Amino acid sequence: MSAYCDLAPGHEFHGPYHDHEYGFPVHDDDSLFERLILEINQAGLSWLTVLKKRTAFQAAFEGFDIDRVAAYGEPERARLLSDAGIIRNRLKVDAAIHNAQVIQQLQAEHGSFKAWLDHHHPLPHADWVKLFKRSFRFTGPEIVNEFLMSSGYLPGAHRDDCPVQARILAAGPPWAETSPRQVGNPVADRHS
């Protein structure tokens, strides 16, 4: 299988994500929420499908504004489930709304979703999975792994010889602030 660093460069959808987002530290809670929801929606589908629908997701979830999504009721749930531009899966839609509410609680307790993540960093992958399963819905091992790699909390988004890796290291992802490869994750195998 080819690594994402082989597949993504130059690709219409994978390329920009690989070159400018994947693995870079994320500081904004709404952006972290977006990453979590996109990873949840990727479950059982290709990452390319999610990237192609990303603009529609951003519109449907009102820019992934945590407070707005947390307040969604039955009318908004019905709207999302009838929106052909996104992935219409009741469990994933319900998870997005529930997880927004959880993030609001984490913000109240820790100041921000990012502060909660920082508070628990570094953890080995298995401990992150346990923590996410206790806190969120629809967050299995692969979703947690991809969310944390995509937002800079776990290494492995890029190979060391990928030109993007140097830019990520310069941006100071949380995983690089601990001993290198401490939590040991393999390079992601995102597929088209």
Buried (B, 14 or more C-beta within 10 A) or exposed (E): EEBBBEBBBEBEBBBEBBBEBBBBBBEEBBBBBBBBBBBBBBBEEEBBBBBEBBEBBBEBBEBBBBEBBBEBEEEBBEEBBEBEEBBEBEEBBBBBBBBBBBBBEBBEEBEBBBBBBBEBBBBEBEEBBBBBBEBBBBBEBEBBBBBBBBBBBBBBBBBEEBEBBEBBBEEEBBBBEEEEEEBEBEBBEBEB
